[in-house]
Amino acid sequence: MNAPRPAEPTAASATADPKAAPAPLSDAPSVRAGTEEPSGRERLLGLVQRQGVLAVLLAVILVASLLYPSFASLDNARGVTAQASFLAIVALGMTLVIITGGIDLSVGSVFALGGVLAAWASQWGLLPALLVPLLVCGAIGLVNGLLIGRAGLAPFIVTLATLLGARGLLLAFTDEGATTYLVPKGSAFAWLGGGTVWGFIIPVLIALALFGVGGLVLQRTSFGQGLFAVGGSSDAATLMGLPVARTKVLVYTLSGLLAGLAGALNAARLTSGVTILGVGMELDAISAVVIGGTLLIGGAGSVSGTLWGVLLLAVIQNLINQIGSLNSSYQSVVSGGFLVVVVVAQRYLARGRRST
């Protein structure tokens, strides 16, 4: 059976207006329908949401330097960064958790537990002083991740339970705080916490290196992009074939590891495992992350914003110390005020971006 022959072109079709013909593929729009490029106003709002804290930080530093000349000194800058480095490491892990739409309330207790374990293990050298807290605190983070990612339990409840559990383990290990473990003076572990390179203590350089790696992972790897997808919508991420449960397990494990590392470095700097540290640190970490532009609902954020948020809190504390007539409790008042302003600003910025 012969196939039908194509119709011969008619005179009308041969003389048709070329303007009526379909546009060639090369002239087709480069953006598919429904994925239009953001407008200039939307880009500006997004930039303010991500990096507005940097402008606030620079403004506070400028005003403080004009009011108090000693604030702008190099020695003061070293003190501020040293104070901020331990919270920064904890807040880095918190950033990854919050981007996925979760929360980790256990980091303060894990931080304190890591410090005590590091001080106890330092009598056997540098390697045990680092490995013991990392293993124990990483295991706590792994438990959080399994219960949240695999069992589907609420992050708030799970991490609240491990907050209490880690603090209880800390008290049991130190005889209700009666035993204080000391780091041997002059040891390699003590140098790791108090030694200086280019005038800055080593934990500052470690924090900067971790933030550099965190930024690359978040922006340049499929794992980092998967965090945003999971935070935006876990159901959509599952339909896309992303390993949602495994991603949550990994970020909570990383959060525990980073909190334990920060605690170990702090113990090395203090040359002792102080049991009362870390109380309320989880709230400071969450404040720094949110002030840095990461949305509490997940799906958006950056490690650079978190770094600026940590530095802003440290600068505020240092400025209060410079004033002298105010005690440290005012830091909580100012930090809470900043947090409220940032959350309200994020709400209106997000509304403005949706309306463009």
C-alpha positions in Angstrom: 0.0 0.0 0.0 1.6 3.2 -1.2 2.0 6.1 1.3 0.2 9.3 0.3 2.3 11.8 -1.5 2.8 15.2 0.2 0.6 17.9 -1.2 2.1 20.2 -3.8 2.7 23.7 -2.7 0.0 26.1 -4.0 0.6 29.5 -5.4 -0.9 31.0 -2.3 1.5 29.3 0.0 4.4 30.1 -2.2 3.6 33.8 -2.2 2.6 34.0 1.5 3.8 37.0 3.5 7.2 36.0 5.1 6.2 38.0 8.2 3.4 35.4 8.9 5.9 32.5 8.9 7.0 31.1 12.3 10.1 32.7 13.8 13.3 30.7 13.4 14.6 28.8 16.4 17.4 31.3 16.9 15.0 34.1 17.5 13.0 32.2 20.2 13.1 33.7 23.7 16.0 32.2 25.8 13.8 31.9 28.9 11.0 29.4 29.1 7.6 30.4 30.1 7.1 30.5 33.8 10.8 31.1 34.5 11.2 34.8 33.6 14.3 36.5 34.7 13.9 38.6 37.9 13.4 42.3 37.5 15.8 44.9 38.7 13.5 45.7 41.7 13.3 42.0 42.6 17.1 41.6 42.4 17.6 44.7 44.6 15.1 43.4 47.2 16.9 40.0 47.2 20.3 41.6 47.6 19.0 43.7 50.6 17.5 40.5 52.1 20.8 38.6 51.8 23.4 41.3 52.5 21.6 44.1 54.3 23.2 43.0 57.5 26.6 43.8 56.1 25.6 47.4 55.5 24.3 47.6 59.1 27.5 46.1 60.4 29.7 48.6 58.5 27.5 51.5 59.8 27.8 50.3 63.4 31.5 49.9 63.1 31.8 53.4 61.6 29.7 55.1 64.3 31.5 53.1 67.1 34.9 54.1 65.7 33.9 57.8 65.6 32.6 57.7 69.2 35.3 55.5 70.7 38.8 55.7 69.0 39.9 52.6 70.9 37.2 50.6 69.1 39.0 50.9 65.8 42.3 49.6 67.1 43.8 46.4 65.8 43.9 44.9 69.3 40.2 45.4 69.7 39.5 43.9 66.3 41.5 40.8 67.4 39.4 40.6 70.6 36.1 40.9 68.7 37.0 38.2 66.2 38.3 35.9 68.9 35.0 36.3 70.8 33.0 35.7 67.6 34.9 32.7 66.2 33.4 30.0 68.4 29.8 31.2 67.9 30.6 31.5 64.2 31.5 27.8 63.9 28.3 26.8 65.7 26.2 29.2 63.6 27.6 27.7 60.4 26.1 24.4 61.2 22.9 26.1 62.3 22.7 27.8 58.9 22.7 24.5 57.0 20.0 23.2 59.3 17.7 26.2 59.0 18.1 26.3 55.2 16.6 22.8 55.1 13.6 24.1 57.2 14.8 22.7 60.5 16.1 23.9 63.8 18.8 22.6 66.2 18.3 23.6 69.9 20.9 21.2 71.1 24.0 23.0 69.9 24.6 25.0 73.2 24.7 21.8 75.3 26.7 20.0 72.6 29.2 22.9 72.6 29.7 22.6 76.4 29.9 18.8 76.3 32.5 19.0 73.5 34.7 21.3 75.6 34.6 19.1 78.6 35.4 16.0 76.6 38.2 17.7 74.8 39.8 18.9 78.1 39.5 15.4 79.6 41.0 13.7 76.5 43.8 16.3 76.1 45.9 14.5 78.7 46.6 11.9 75.9 47.5 14.4 73.3 46.1 16.6 70.5 44.5 13.9 68.4 42.4 12.4 71.2 41.4 15.9 72.4 39.9 16.5 68.9 38.6 13.1 68.0 36.7 12.3 71.3 34.4 15.4 71.2 33.9 15.1 67.4 32.9 11.5 67.7 30.5 12.0 70.6 29.0 15.3 69.4 28.8 14.0 65.8 26.9 11.0 67.2 24.4 13.3 68.9 23.9 15.1 65.7 23.4 11.8 63.9 20.7 10.8 66.3 19.0 14.1 65.7 19.2 13.5 62.0 17.9 10.0 62.1 14.9 10.9 64.3 14.1 13.9 62.1 15.0 12.7 58.6 14.1 9.0 58.9 11.5 8.8 61.6 9.8 12.1 60.6 9.7 13.6 64.1 9.5 17.4 64.7 13.0 19.1 64.8 12.0 21.3 67.8 11.0 18.3 70.0 14.0 16.1 69.0 16.6 18.7 69.5 15.0 19.9 72.7 15.3 16.4 74.0 19.0 16.1 72.9 19.6 19.5 74.5 18.5 18.1 77.8 20.3 14.8 77.2 23.6 16.4 76.3 23.5 18.7 79.3 22.7 15.7 81.6 25.5 13.7 80.1 27.8 16.7 80.8 26.8 16.9 84.4 27.1 13.2 84.9 30.6 13.2 83.4 31.7 16.1 85.7 30.0 14.9 88.9 27.4 17.6 88.7 30.0 20.2 87.8 32.3 19.5 90.7 35.1 18.2 88.5 36.9 20.5 86.1 39.2 18.9 83.6 42.3 21.0 82.7 44.3 21.2 79.5 48.0 20.7 80.0 49.8 24.0 79.7 52.2 24.2 76.8 50.6 21.3 75.0 49.8 21.2 71.2 46.1 21.3 72.0 46.5 24.4 74.2 48.4 26.1 71.3 45.6 25.2 68.9 43.2 27.3 71.0 45.5 30.2 72.0 48.3 30.3 69.4 48.4 33.2 67.0 49.0 33.5 63.3 49.3 37.0 61.7 48.1 38.3 65.1 44.8 36.4 65.2 44.2 33.3 67.3 44.0 30.0 65.4 40.2 29.5 66.0 39.6 32.6 64.0 41.4 31.2 61.0 39.7 27.9 61.4 36.3 29.6 61.4 37.2 31.6 58.3 38.4 28.4 56.5 35.2 26.6 57.5 33.0 29.4 56.2 34.9 29.4 52.9 34.3 25.7 52.5 30.7 26.1 53.6 30.1 28.8 51.0 31.6 26.7 48.2 29.6 23.7 49.2 26.4 25.6 49.4 26.7 27.5 46.2 28.8 25.2 44.0 27.7 21.7 44.7 24.6 19.6 44.1 24.4 18.9 47.8 24.3 22.6 48.6 21.6 23.2 46.0 19.7 20.2 47.4 19.6 21.9 50.8 17.6 24.9 49.3 15.3 22.5 47.5 14.6 20.5 50.7 14.0 23.7 52.6 11.7 25.1 49.9 9.5 22.0 49.8 10.4 18.5 51.0 7.6 17.0 49.0 8.7 18.7 45.8 12.3 17.7 46.5 11.2 14.0 46.9 9.4 14.2 43.6 12.6 15.5 42.0 14.4 12.4 43.2 16.5 14.2 45.9 17.5 12.1 49.0 15.6 14.3 51.5 16.0 12.0 54.5 19.7 11.6 53.9 20.2 15.3 53.4 18.6 16.0 56.8 20.7 13.4 58.5 23.8 14.9 57.1 23.0 18.5 58.1 22.2 17.6 61.7 25.3 15.5 61.9 27.4 18.4 60.6 25.7 20.7 63.1 26.7 18.4 65.9 30.3 18.1 64.6 30.7 21.8 64.3 29.3 22.5 67.8 31.7 19.9 69.2 34.6 21.4 67.3 33.8 24.9 68.6 33.6 23.5 72.1 36.9 21.8 71.8 38.6 24.9 70.5 37.1 27.0 73.3 38.4 24.5 75.9 41.8 24.7 74.3 41.7 28.5 74.6 40.5 28.5 78.2 42.8 25.5 79.0 39.9 23.9 80.9 36.5 22.3 80.3 34.0 24.8 81.8 30.6 23.2 82.4 28.5 26.3 82.6 29.3 27.4 79.0 26.9 27.1 76.2 23.7 28.1 78.0 21.6 30.0 75.5 24.1 29.7 72.8 21.6 28.0 70.5 19.5 31.2 70.7 22.6 33.3 69.8 23.3 31.1 66.8 19.7 31.2 65.6 19.7 35.0 66.0 22.9 35.4 64.0 21.6 33.1 61.2 18.3 35.0 61.0 19.9 38.4 61.2 22.2 37.3 58.4 19.2 36.8 56.1 18.5 33.1 56.3 14.7 32.5 56.4 13.4 30.5 59.3 11.0 28.7 57.1 13.9 27.4 55.0 14.8 27.5 51.3 16.9 30.7 51.4 20.1 31.8 53.1 23.8 32.2 52.9 26.9 31.5 55.0 28.3 34.9 54.3 25.2 36.5 55.8 25.6 34.4 58.9 29.2 35.5 59.3 28.1 39.2 59.2 25.3 38.4 61.7 27.8 36.8 64.1 30.2 39.8 63.8 27.3 42.2 64.3 26.4 40.5 67.6 30.0 40.5 68.7 30.5 44.2 67.7 27.4 45.1 69.7 28.7 43.3 72.8 32.1 45.0 72.4 30.4 48.4 71.9 28.5 47.9 75.2 31.7 47.1 76.9 33.2 50.3 75.4 30.4 52.4 76.9 31.2 51.0 80.3 28.0 52.2 82.0 25.9 49.4 80.6 26.2 45.7 81.6 26.3 42.8 79.3 22.5 42.1 79.7 21.9 44.9 77.3 23.3 42.9 74.5 20.3 40.6 74.7 18.0 43.6 74.5 19.8 45.0 71.5 20.1 41.6 69.8 16.4 40.9 70.4 15.6 44.2 68.9 17.7 43.5 65.8 16.1 40.1 65.4 12.6 41.6 65.5 13.5 44.2 63.0 15.1 41.7 60.6 12.2 39.3 60.7 9.7 42.1 60.0 12.0 43.3 57.2 12.3 39.8 55.7 8.5 39.5 55.7 8.0 42.8 53.8 11.0 42.1 51.4 9.5 38.7 50.6 6.1 40.2 50.0 7.7 42.9 47.7 9.5 40.3 45.7 6.3 38.3 45.2 4.4 41.4 44.0 7.0 42.2 41.3 
